[in-house]
């Protein structure tokens, strides 16, 4: 019997999952959960319990929507979009995206690269968790996920100008936070261990 978890032909795996094959569903989750969990955690910030709850809801939504997947884009791209949208909806419900629009109060700033990319990535994630919910959402969508300001405006229900304002604000605060972290002497510390993934009920 074929081990579905080791199948490289994802379209076949997806078709079997759509037909209700629990092994295929679990294989899709195993393959894509790390990325989906990372997207959710970045959007939510430091609340690991909330991130875990939302990730569970994301996978429930992905499995429910599987019959509508037509293969027009890669499954990972399709699932990624569901993860972003579901996370934004969950944050709205918890009122963490209220008053998203603000005026530009600081100039934009880019983060200087560091030789230790893993440390920088970890530092950015820790610093982003300290941003206001609205600023963090815009920063993650624009600078991490690659959304345009127009797309962000549509997703968050704000104007493109409001998105740009939040991005400027986020970059300014991140510059200050990361300048302290990157200038620290101990730049060789290891990233903290990620928490394990919790599979949704199949």
PyMOL CGO cylinders between C-alpha atoms (Angstrom):
from pymol import cmd
from pymol.cgo import CYLINDER

trace = [
    CYLINDER, 0.00, 0.00, 0.00, 1.32, 3.46, -0.95, 0.3, 1, 1, 1, 1, 1, 1,
    CYLINDER, 1.32, 3.46, -0.95, 2.43, 5.67, 1.89, 0.3, 1, 1, 1, 1, 1, 1,
    CYLINDER, 2.43, 5.67, 1.89, 0.52, 8.87, 1.19, 0.3, 1, 1, 1, 1, 1, 1,
    CYLINDER, 0.52, 8.87, 1.19, 2.74, 10.94, 3.48, 0.3, 1, 1, 1, 1, 1, 1,
    CYLINDER, 2.74, 10.94, 3.48, 5.66, 10.25, 1.11, 0.3, 1, 1, 1, 1, 1, 1,
    CYLINDER, 5.66, 10.25, 1.11, 3.83, 11.08, -2.09, 0.3, 1, 1, 1, 1, 1, 1,
    CYLINDER, 3.83, 11.08, -2.09, 5.49, 13.77, -4.18, 0.3, 1, 1, 1, 1, 1, 1,
    CYLINDER, 5.49, 13.77, -4.18, 2.61, 14.18, -6.60, 0.3, 1, 1, 1, 1, 1, 1,
    CYLINDER, 2.61, 14.18, -6.60, 0.62, 16.82, -4.72, 0.3, 1, 1, 1, 1, 1, 1,
    CYLINDER, 0.62, 16.82, -4.72, -2.25, 17.14, -7.23, 0.3, 1, 1, 1, 1, 1, 1,
    CYLINDER, -2.25, 17.14, -7.23, -3.09, 13.47, -6.66, 0.3, 1, 1, 1, 1, 1, 1,
    CYLINDER, -3.09, 13.47, -6.66, -2.75, 13.97, -2.92, 0.3, 1, 1, 1, 1, 1, 1,
    CYLINDER, -2.75, 13.97, -2.92, -5.19, 16.89, -3.10, 0.3, 1, 1, 1, 1, 1, 1,
    CYLINDER, -5.19, 16.89, -3.10, -7.71, 14.92, -5.16, 0.3, 1, 1, 1, 1, 1, 1,
    CYLINDER, -7.71, 14.92, -5.16, -7.63, 12.12, -2.60, 0.3, 1, 1, 1, 1, 1, 1,
    CYLINDER, -7.63, 12.12, -2.60, -8.06, 14.65, 0.20, 0.3, 1, 1, 1, 1, 1, 1,
    CYLINDER, -8.06, 14.65, 0.20, -11.07, 16.17, -1.55, 0.3, 1, 1, 1, 1, 1, 1,
    CYLINDER, -11.07, 16.17, -1.55, -12.60, 12.71, -1.78, 0.3, 1, 1, 1, 1, 1, 1,
    CYLINDER, -12.60, 12.71, -1.78, -12.33, 12.45, 2.01, 0.3, 1, 1, 1, 1, 1, 1,
    CYLINDER, -12.33, 12.45, 2.01, -9.17, 10.35, 2.34, 0.3, 1, 1, 1, 1, 1, 1,
    CYLINDER, -9.17, 10.35, 2.34, -8.05, 11.02, 5.92, 0.3, 1, 1, 1, 1, 1, 1,
    CYLINDER, -8.05, 11.02, 5.92, -4.49, 9.93, 5.16, 0.3, 1, 1, 1, 1, 1, 1,
    CYLINDER, -4.49, 9.93, 5.16, -4.27, 12.49, 2.38, 0.3, 1, 1, 1, 1, 1, 1,
    CYLINDER, -4.27, 12.49, 2.38, -5.71, 15.21, 4.61, 0.3, 1, 1, 1, 1, 1, 1,
    CYLINDER, -5.71, 15.21, 4.61, -3.14, 14.44, 7.26, 0.3, 1, 1, 1, 1, 1, 1,
    CYLINDER, -3.14, 14.44, 7.26, -0.34, 14.40, 4.68, 0.3, 1, 1, 1, 1, 1, 1,
    CYLINDER, -0.34, 14.40, 4.68, -1.35, 17.85, 3.42, 0.3, 1, 1, 1, 1, 1, 1,
    CYLINDER, -1.35, 17.85, 3.42, -1.39, 19.15, 6.98, 0.3, 1, 1, 1, 1, 1, 1,
    CYLINDER, -1.39, 19.15, 6.98, 2.03, 17.63, 7.74, 0.3, 1, 1, 1, 1, 1, 1,
    CYLINDER, 2.03, 17.63, 7.74, 3.52, 19.15, 4.61, 0.3, 1, 1, 1, 1, 1, 1,
    CYLINDER, 3.52, 19.15, 4.61, 2.12, 22.67, 4.96, 0.3, 1, 1, 1, 1, 1, 1,
    CYLINDER, 2.12, 22.67, 4.96, 1.50, 23.19, 8.69, 0.3, 1, 1, 1, 1, 1, 1,
    CYLINDER, 1.50, 23.19, 8.69, 4.94, 24.69, 9.47, 0.3, 1, 1, 1, 1, 1, 1,
    CYLINDER, 4.94, 24.69, 9.47, 4.47, 27.51, 6.96, 0.3, 1, 1, 1, 1, 1, 1,
    CYLINDER, 4.47, 27.51, 6.96, 0.84, 28.15, 7.87, 0.3, 1, 1, 1, 1, 1, 1,
    CYLINDER, 0.84, 28.15, 7.87, 1.68, 28.24, 11.58, 0.3, 1, 1, 1, 1, 1, 1,
    CYLINDER, 1.68, 28.24, 11.58, 4.50, 30.73, 10.89, 0.3, 1, 1, 1, 1, 1, 1,
    CYLINDER, 4.50, 30.73, 10.89, 2.17, 33.03, 8.92, 0.3, 1, 1, 1, 1, 1, 1,
    CYLINDER, 2.17, 33.03, 8.92, -0.42, 33.00, 11.70, 0.3, 1, 1, 1, 1, 1, 1,
    CYLINDER, -0.42, 33.00, 11.70, 2.12, 33.53, 14.47, 0.3, 1, 1, 1, 1, 1, 1,
    CYLINDER, 2.12, 33.53, 14.47, 3.68, 36.48, 12.68, 0.3, 1, 1, 1, 1, 1, 1,
    CYLINDER, 3.68, 36.48, 12.68, 0.29, 38.11, 12.15, 0.3, 1, 1, 1, 1, 1, 1,
    CYLINDER, 0.29, 38.11, 12.15, -0.85, 37.57, 15.73, 0.3, 1, 1, 1, 1, 1, 1,
    CYLINDER, -0.85, 37.57, 15.73, 2.36, 38.60, 17.50, 0.3, 1, 1, 1, 1, 1, 1,
    CYLINDER, 2.36, 38.60, 17.50, 3.38, 37.22, 20.88, 0.3, 1, 1, 1, 1, 1, 1,
    CYLINDER, 3.38, 37.22, 20.88, 0.10, 35.54, 21.86, 0.3, 1, 1, 1, 1, 1, 1,
    CYLINDER, 0.10, 35.54, 21.86, 1.01, 31.90, 21.25, 0.3, 1, 1, 1, 1, 1, 1,
    CYLINDER, 1.01, 31.90, 21.25, -2.29, 30.54, 22.56, 0.3, 1, 1, 1, 1, 1, 1,
    CYLINDER, -2.29, 30.54, 22.56, -4.29, 32.77, 20.20, 0.3, 1, 1, 1, 1, 1, 1,
    CYLINDER, -4.29, 32.77, 20.20, -1.99, 31.83, 17.31, 0.3, 1, 1, 1, 1, 1, 1,
    CYLINDER, -1.99, 31.83, 17.31, -2.54, 28.13, 18.00, 0.3, 1, 1, 1, 1, 1, 1,
    CYLINDER, -2.54, 28.13, 18.00, -6.31, 28.59, 18.13, 0.3, 1, 1, 1, 1, 1, 1,
    CYLINDER, -6.31, 28.59, 18.13, -6.35, 30.55, 14.88, 0.3, 1, 1, 1, 1, 1, 1,
    CYLINDER, -6.35, 30.55, 14.88, -4.09, 28.00, 13.15, 0.3, 1, 1, 1, 1, 1, 1,
    CYLINDER, -4.09, 28.00, 13.15, -6.60, 25.30, 14.05, 0.3, 1, 1, 1, 1, 1, 1,
    CYLINDER, -6.60, 25.30, 14.05, -9.41, 27.40, 12.58, 0.3, 1, 1, 1, 1, 1, 1,
    CYLINDER, -9.41, 27.40, 12.58, -7.34, 28.03, 9.46, 0.3, 1, 1, 1, 1, 1, 1,
    CYLINDER, -7.34, 28.03, 9.46, -6.95, 24.32, 8.79, 0.3, 1, 1, 1, 1, 1, 1,
    CYLINDER, -6.95, 24.32, 8.79, -10.62, 23.67, 9.39, 0.3, 1, 1, 1, 1, 1, 1,
    CYLINDER, -10.62, 23.67, 9.39, -11.35, 26.37, 6.81, 0.3, 1, 1, 1, 1, 1, 1,
    CYLINDER, -11.35, 26.37, 6.81, -8.79, 24.93, 4.38, 0.3, 1, 1, 1, 1, 1, 1,
    CYLINDER, -8.79, 24.93, 4.38, -10.30, 21.45, 4.58, 0.3, 1, 1, 1, 1, 1, 1,
    CYLINDER, -10.30, 21.45, 4.58, -13.84, 22.80, 4.20, 0.3, 1, 1, 1, 1, 1, 1,
    CYLINDER, -13.84, 22.80, 4.20, -12.80, 24.82, 1.16, 0.3, 1, 1, 1, 1, 1, 1,
    CYLINDER, -12.80, 24.82, 1.16, -10.85, 21.99, -0.52, 0.3, 1, 1, 1, 1, 1, 1,
    CYLINDER, -10.85, 21.99, -0.52, -13.66, 21.14, -2.98, 0.3, 1, 1, 1, 1, 1, 1,
    CYLINDER, -13.66, 21.14, -2.98, -13.40, 24.71, -4.32, 0.3, 1, 1, 1, 1, 1, 1,
    CYLINDER, -13.40, 24.71, -4.32, -9.67, 24.38, -5.04, 0.3, 1, 1, 1, 1, 1, 1,
    CYLINDER, -9.67, 24.38, -5.04, -9.21, 24.24, -8.81, 0.3, 1, 1, 1, 1, 1, 1,
    CYLINDER, -9.21, 24.24, -8.81, -5.43, 24.26, -9.09, 0.3, 1, 1, 1, 1, 1, 1,
    CYLINDER, -5.43, 24.26, -9.09, -5.23, 27.74, -10.64, 0.3, 1, 1, 1, 1, 1, 1,
    CYLINDER, -5.23, 27.74, -10.64, -2.42, 28.46, -8.18, 0.3, 1, 1, 1, 1, 1, 1,
    CYLINDER, -2.42, 28.46, -8.18, -0.17, 26.27, -6.07, 0.3, 1, 1, 1, 1, 1, 1,
    CYLINDER, -0.17, 26.27, -6.07, -1.88, 24.72, -3.07, 0.3, 1, 1, 1, 1, 1, 1,
    CYLINDER, -1.88, 24.72, -3.07, 0.59, 26.45, -0.77, 0.3, 1, 1, 1, 1, 1, 1,
    CYLINDER, 0.59, 26.45, -0.77, -0.35, 29.85, -2.24, 0.3, 1, 1, 1, 1, 1, 1,
    CYLINDER, -0.35, 29.85, -2.24, -4.06, 29.10, -1.97, 0.3, 1, 1, 1, 1, 1, 1,
    CYLINDER, -4.06, 29.10, -1.97, -3.72, 27.90, 1.64, 0.3, 1, 1, 1, 1, 1, 1,
    CYLINDER, -3.72, 27.90, 1.64, -1.52, 30.89, 2.47, 0.3, 1, 1, 1, 1, 1, 1,
    CYLINDER, -1.52, 30.89, 2.47, -4.25, 33.29, 1.36, 0.3, 1, 1, 1, 1, 1, 1,
    CYLINDER, -4.25, 33.29, 1.36, -6.81, 31.49, 3.51, 0.3, 1, 1, 1, 1, 1, 1,
    CYLINDER, -6.81, 31.49, 3.51, -4.44, 31.69, 6.48, 0.3, 1, 1, 1, 1, 1, 1,
    CYLINDER, -4.44, 31.69, 6.48, -3.96, 35.45, 6.09, 0.3, 1, 1, 1, 1, 1, 1,
    CYLINDER, -3.96, 35.45, 6.09, -7.66, 36.15, 5.63, 0.3, 1, 1, 1, 1, 1, 1,
    CYLINDER, -7.66, 36.15, 5.63, -8.76, 33.90, 8.48, 0.3, 1, 1, 1, 1, 1, 1,
    CYLINDER, -8.76, 33.90, 8.48, -6.17, 35.41, 10.82, 0.3, 1, 1, 1, 1, 1, 1,
    CYLINDER, -6.17, 35.41, 10.82, -7.26, 38.96, 9.96, 0.3, 1, 1, 1, 1, 1, 1,
    CYLINDER, -7.26, 38.96, 9.96, -10.90, 38.00, 10.58, 0.3, 1, 1, 1, 1, 1, 1,
    CYLINDER, -10.90, 38.00, 10.58, -10.00, 36.47, 13.93, 0.3, 1, 1, 1, 1, 1, 1,
    CYLINDER, -10.00, 36.47, 13.93, -8.05, 39.57, 14.95, 0.3, 1, 1, 1, 1, 1, 1,
    CYLINDER, -8.05, 39.57, 14.95, -11.00, 41.76, 14.02, 0.3, 1, 1, 1, 1, 1, 1,
    CYLINDER, -11.00, 41.76, 14.02, -13.26, 39.64, 16.22, 0.3, 1, 1, 1, 1, 1, 1,
    CYLINDER, -13.26, 39.64, 16.22, -10.92, 40.12, 19.14, 0.3, 1, 1, 1, 1, 1, 1,
    CYLINDER, -10.92, 40.12, 19.14, -10.86, 43.85, 18.35, 0.3, 1, 1, 1, 1, 1, 1,
    CYLINDER, -10.86, 43.85, 18.35, -7.11, 43.86, 17.82, 0.3, 1, 1, 1, 1, 1, 1,
    CYLINDER, -7.11, 43.86, 17.82, -7.29, 45.73, 14.54, 0.3, 1, 1, 1, 1, 1, 1,
    CYLINDER, -7.29, 45.73, 14.54, -9.45, 48.62, 15.69, 0.3, 1, 1, 1, 1, 1, 1,
    CYLINDER, -9.45, 48.62, 15.69, -8.29, 52.13, 14.82, 0.3, 1, 1, 1, 1, 1, 1,
    CYLINDER, -8.29, 52.13, 14.82, -5.85, 50.81, 12.25, 0.3, 1, 1, 1, 1, 1, 1,
    CYLINDER, -5.85, 50.81, 12.25, -5.34, 54.12, 10.46, 0.3, 1, 1, 1, 1, 1, 1,
    CYLINDER, -5.34, 54.12, 10.46, -2.94, 56.68, 11.91, 0.3, 1, 1, 1, 1, 1, 1,
    CYLINDER, -2.94, 56.68, 11.91, -1.06, 59.69, 10.63, 0.3, 1, 1, 1, 1, 1, 1,
    CYLINDER, -1.06, 59.69, 10.63, 2.56, 59.37, 9.57, 0.3, 1, 1, 1, 1, 1, 1,
    CYLINDER, 2.56, 59.37, 9.57, 4.58, 60.18, 12.68, 0.3, 1, 1, 1, 1, 1, 1,
    CYLINDER, 4.58, 60.18, 12.68, 7.98, 58.77, 11.72, 0.3, 1, 1, 1, 1, 1, 1,
    CYLINDER, 7.98, 58.77, 11.72, 10.06, 58.44, 8.57, 0.3, 1, 1, 1, 1, 1, 1,
    CYLINDER, 10.06, 58.44, 8.57, 10.40, 55.03, 7.04, 0.3, 1, 1, 1, 1, 1, 1,
    CYLINDER, 10.40, 55.03, 7.04, 13.57, 53.13, 7.74, 0.3, 1, 1, 1, 1, 1, 1,
    CYLINDER, 13.57, 53.13, 7.74, 15.06, 49.96, 6.42, 0.3, 1, 1, 1, 1, 1, 1,
    CYLINDER, 15.06, 49.96, 6.42, 16.64, 47.37, 8.66, 0.3, 1, 1, 1, 1, 1, 1,
    CYLINDER, 16.64, 47.37, 8.66, 20.33, 46.82, 8.00, 0.3, 1, 1, 1, 1, 1, 1,
    CYLINDER, 20.33, 46.82, 8.00, 21.18, 43.19, 7.21, 0.3, 1, 1, 1, 1, 1, 1,
    CYLINDER, 21.18, 43.19, 7.21, 23.21, 41.13, 9.67, 0.3, 1, 1, 1, 1, 1, 1,
    CYLINDER, 23.21, 41.13, 9.67, 25.59, 38.30, 8.85, 0.3, 1, 1, 1, 1, 1, 1,
    CYLINDER, 25.59, 38.30, 8.85, 23.56, 35.93, 10.98, 0.3, 1, 1, 1, 1, 1, 1,
    CYLINDER, 23.56, 35.93, 10.98, 20.30, 35.74, 9.06, 0.3, 1, 1, 1, 1, 1, 1,
    CYLINDER, 20.30, 35.74, 9.06, 18.62, 33.44, 11.52, 0.3, 1, 1, 1, 1, 1, 1,
    CYLINDER, 18.62, 33.44, 11.52, 19.31, 35.85, 14.35, 0.3, 1, 1, 1, 1, 1, 1,
    CYLINDER, 19.31, 35.85, 14.35, 17.98, 38.78, 12.33, 0.3, 1, 1, 1, 1, 1, 1,
    CYLINDER, 17.98, 38.78, 12.33, 14.83, 36.87, 11.38, 0.3, 1, 1, 1, 1, 1, 1,
    CYLINDER, 14.83, 36.87, 11.38, 14.24, 35.98, 15.01, 0.3, 1, 1, 1, 1, 1, 1,
    CYLINDER, 14.24, 35.98, 15.01, 14.92, 39.57, 16.09, 0.3, 1, 1, 1, 1, 1, 1,
    CYLINDER, 14.92, 39.57, 16.09, 12.47, 40.96, 13.54, 0.3, 1, 1, 1, 1, 1, 1,
    CYLINDER, 12.47, 40.96, 13.54, 9.78, 38.56, 14.68, 0.3, 1, 1, 1, 1, 1, 1,
    CYLINDER, 9.78, 38.56, 14.68, 10.31, 39.47, 18.34, 0.3, 1, 1, 1, 1, 1, 1,
    CYLINDER, 10.31, 39.47, 18.34, 10.32, 43.19, 17.53, 0.3, 1, 1, 1, 1, 1, 1,
    CYLINDER, 10.32, 43.19, 17.53, 7.23, 42.94, 15.32, 0.3, 1, 1, 1, 1, 1, 1,
    CYLINDER, 7.23, 42.94, 15.32, 5.34, 41.36, 18.22, 0.3, 1, 1, 1, 1, 1, 1,
    CYLINDER, 5.34, 41.36, 18.22, 5.85, 44.67, 20.08, 0.3, 1, 1, 1, 1, 1, 1,
    CYLINDER, 5.85, 44.67, 20.08, 4.15, 46.74, 17.37, 0.3, 1, 1, 1, 1, 1, 1,
    CYLINDER, 4.15, 46.74, 17.37, 0.54, 47.83, 17.67, 0.3, 1, 1, 1, 1, 1, 1,
    CYLINDER, 0.54, 47.83, 17.67, -1.81, 45.27, 16.07, 0.3, 1, 1, 1, 1, 1, 1,
    CYLINDER, -1.81, 45.27, 16.07, -2.62, 47.50, 13.11, 0.3, 1, 1, 1, 1, 1, 1,
    CYLINDER, -2.62, 47.50, 13.11, 1.00, 48.42, 12.41, 0.3, 1, 1, 1, 1, 1, 1,
    CYLINDER, 1.00, 48.42, 12.41, 2.09, 44.79, 12.77, 0.3, 1, 1, 1, 1, 1, 1,
    CYLINDER, 2.09, 44.79, 12.77, -0.61, 43.60, 10.35, 0.3, 1, 1, 1, 1, 1, 1,
    CYLINDER, -0.61, 43.60, 10.35, 0.43, 46.12, 7.70, 0.3, 1, 1, 1, 1, 1, 1,
    CYLINDER, 0.43, 46.12, 7.70, 4.15, 45.43, 8.17, 0.3, 1, 1, 1, 1, 1, 1,
    CYLINDER, 4.15, 45.43, 8.17, 3.68, 41.66, 7.91, 0.3, 1, 1, 1, 1, 1, 1,
    CYLINDER, 3.68, 41.66, 7.91, 1.38, 41.90, 4.91, 0.3, 1, 1, 1, 1, 1, 1,
    CYLINDER, 1.38, 41.90, 4.91, 3.59, 44.37, 3.01, 0.3, 1, 1, 1, 1, 1, 1,
    CYLINDER, 3.59, 44.37, 3.01, 7.19, 43.63, 3.95, 0.3, 1, 1, 1, 1, 1, 1,
    CYLINDER, 7.19, 43.63, 3.95, 6.90, 39.92, 4.75, 0.3, 1, 1, 1, 1, 1, 1,
    CYLINDER, 6.90, 39.92, 4.75, 4.00, 38.63, 2.65, 0.3, 1, 1, 1, 1, 1, 1,
    CYLINDER, 4.00, 38.63, 2.65, 4.49, 40.95, -0.32, 0.3, 1, 1, 1, 1, 1, 1,
    CYLINDER, 4.49, 40.95, -0.32, 1.01, 42.51, -0.49, 0.3, 1, 1, 1, 1, 1, 1,
    CYLINDER, 1.01, 42.51, -0.49, 0.61, 45.89, -2.18, 0.3, 1, 1, 1, 1, 1, 1,
    CYLINDER, 0.61, 45.89, -2.18, -0.82, 48.83, -0.23, 0.3, 1, 1, 1, 1, 1, 1,
    CYLINDER, -0.82, 48.83, -0.23, -3.99, 48.58, -2.34, 0.3, 1, 1, 1, 1, 1, 1,
    CYLINDER, -3.99, 48.58, -2.34, -4.40, 44.89, -1.44, 0.3, 1, 1, 1, 1, 1, 1,
    CYLINDER, -4.40, 44.89, -1.44, -3.76, 45.63, 2.23, 0.3, 1, 1, 1, 1, 1, 1,
    CYLINDER, -3.76, 45.63, 2.23, -6.31, 48.43, 2.16, 0.3, 1, 1, 1, 1, 1, 1,
    CYLINDER, -6.31, 48.43, 2.16, -8.90, 46.01, 0.80, 0.3, 1, 1, 1, 1, 1, 1,
    CYLINDER, -8.90, 46.01, 0.80, -8.04, 43.32, 3.34, 0.3, 1, 1, 1, 1, 1, 1,
    CYLINDER, -8.04, 43.32, 3.34, -8.10, 45.66, 6.35, 0.3, 1, 1, 1, 1, 1, 1,
    CYLINDER, -8.10, 45.66, 6.35, -10.89, 47.98, 5.25, 0.3, 1, 1, 1, 1, 1, 1,
    CYLINDER, -10.89, 47.98, 5.25, -8.67, 51.07, 5.25, 0.3, 1, 1, 1, 1, 1, 1,
    CYLINDER, -8.67, 51.07, 5.25, -7.22, 53.40, 2.61, 0.3, 1, 1, 1, 1, 1, 1,
    CYLINDER, -7.22, 53.40, 2.61, -3.93, 52.80, 0.84, 0.3, 1, 1, 1, 1, 1, 1,
    CYLINDER, -3.93, 52.80, 0.84, -2.71, 56.00, 2.52, 0.3, 1, 1, 1, 1, 1, 1,
    CYLINDER, -2.71, 56.00, 2.52, -3.56, 54.52, 5.89, 0.3, 1, 1, 1, 1, 1, 1,
    CYLINDER, -3.56, 54.52, 5.89, -1.60, 51.41, 4.98, 0.3, 1, 1, 1, 1, 1, 1,
    CYLINDER, -1.60, 51.41, 4.98, 1.43, 53.49, 4.02, 0.3, 1, 1, 1, 1, 1, 1,
    CYLINDER, 1.43, 53.49, 4.02, 1.17, 55.46, 7.26, 0.3, 1, 1, 1, 1, 1, 1,
    CYLINDER, 1.17, 55.46, 7.26, 1.14, 52.32, 9.34, 0.3, 1, 1, 1, 1, 1, 1,
    CYLINDER, 1.14, 52.32, 9.34, 4.09, 50.89, 7.42, 0.3, 1, 1, 1, 1, 1, 1,
    CYLINDER, 4.09, 50.89, 7.42, 6.13, 54.04, 8.03, 0.3, 1, 1, 1, 1, 1, 1,
    CYLINDER, 6.13, 54.04, 8.03, 5.25, 53.89, 11.71, 0.3, 1, 1, 1, 1, 1, 1,
    CYLINDER, 5.25, 53.89, 11.71, 6.08, 50.18, 11.94, 0.3, 1, 1, 1, 1, 1, 1,
    CYLINDER, 6.08, 50.18, 11.94, 9.44, 50.57, 10.21, 0.3, 1, 1, 1, 1, 1, 1,
    CYLINDER, 9.44, 50.57, 10.21, 10.37, 53.49, 12.42, 0.3, 1, 1, 1, 1, 1, 1,
    CYLINDER, 10.37, 53.49, 12.42, 9.68, 51.54, 15.60, 0.3, 1, 1, 1, 1, 1, 1,
    CYLINDER, 9.68, 51.54, 15.60, 11.38, 48.42, 14.28, 0.3, 1, 1, 1, 1, 1, 1,
    CYLINDER, 11.38, 48.42, 14.28, 14.47, 50.46, 13.43, 0.3, 1, 1, 1, 1, 1, 1,
    CYLINDER, 14.47, 50.46, 13.43, 14.75, 51.54, 17.06, 0.3, 1, 1, 1, 1, 1, 1,
    CYLINDER, 14.75, 51.54, 17.06, 14.07, 48.06, 18.44, 0.3, 1, 1, 1, 1, 1, 1,
    CYLINDER, 14.07, 48.06, 18.44, 16.41, 46.28, 16.05, 0.3, 1, 1, 1, 1, 1, 1,
    CYLINDER, 16.41, 46.28, 16.05, 19.21, 48.82, 16.40, 0.3, 1, 1, 1, 1, 1, 1,
    CYLINDER, 19.21, 48.82, 16.40, 19.42, 47.85, 20.07, 0.3, 1, 1, 1, 1, 1, 1,
    CYLINDER, 19.42, 47.85, 20.07, 19.25, 44.13, 19.30, 0.3, 1, 1, 1, 1, 1, 1,
    CYLINDER, 19.25, 44.13, 19.30, 21.73, 44.12, 16.44, 0.3, 1, 1, 1, 1, 1, 1,
    CYLINDER, 21.73, 44.12, 16.44, 24.21, 46.31, 18.29, 0.3, 1, 1, 1, 1, 1, 1,
    CYLINDER, 24.21, 46.31, 18.29, 24.19, 43.94, 21.25, 0.3, 1, 1, 1, 1, 1, 1,
    CYLINDER, 24.19, 43.94, 21.25, 27.36, 41.96, 21.79, 0.3, 1, 1, 1, 1, 1, 1,
    CYLINDER, 27.36, 41.96, 21.79, 25.67, 38.58, 21.99, 0.3, 1, 1, 1, 1, 1, 1,
    CYLINDER, 25.67, 38.58, 21.99, 24.68, 38.16, 18.34, 0.3, 1, 1, 1, 1, 1, 1,
    CYLINDER, 24.68, 38.16, 18.34, 25.42, 34.46, 18.23, 0.3, 1, 1, 1, 1, 1, 1,
    CYLINDER, 25.42, 34.46, 18.23, 22.61, 33.22, 20.39, 0.3, 1, 1, 1, 1, 1, 1,
    CYLINDER, 22.61, 33.22, 20.39, 20.41, 30.54, 18.88, 0.3, 1, 1, 1, 1, 1, 1,
    CYLINDER, 20.41, 30.54, 18.88, 16.79, 31.22, 17.91, 0.3, 1, 1, 1, 1, 1, 1,
    CYLINDER, 16.79, 31.22, 17.91, 14.29, 30.01, 20.46, 0.3, 1, 1, 1, 1, 1, 1,
    CYLINDER, 14.29, 30.01, 20.46, 12.82, 26.61, 19.83, 0.3, 1, 1, 1, 1, 1, 1,
    CYLINDER, 12.82, 26.61, 19.83, 9.51, 26.65, 17.99, 0.3, 1, 1, 1, 1, 1, 1,
    CYLINDER, 9.51, 26.65, 17.99, 6.54, 25.09, 19.65, 0.3, 1, 1, 1, 1, 1, 1,
    CYLINDER, 6.54, 25.09, 19.65, 5.20, 21.90, 18.14, 0.3, 1, 1, 1, 1, 1, 1,
    CYLINDER, 5.20, 21.90, 18.14, 2.33, 21.91, 15.70, 0.3, 1, 1, 1, 1, 1, 1,
    CYLINDER, 2.33, 21.91, 15.70, -1.03, 20.64, 16.85, 0.3, 1, 1, 1, 1, 1, 1,
    CYLINDER, -1.03, 20.64, 16.85, -2.91, 18.77, 14.20, 0.3, 1, 1, 1, 1, 1, 1,
    CYLINDER, -2.91, 18.77, 14.20, -6.59, 19.56, 13.70, 0.3, 1, 1, 1, 1, 1, 1,
    CYLINDER, -6.59, 19.56, 13.70, -9.09, 16.77, 14.10, 0.3, 1, 1, 1, 1, 1, 1,
    CYLINDER, -9.09, 16.77, 14.10, -9.41, 14.80, 10.88, 0.3, 1, 1, 1, 1, 1, 1,
]
cmd.load_cgo(trace, "trace")
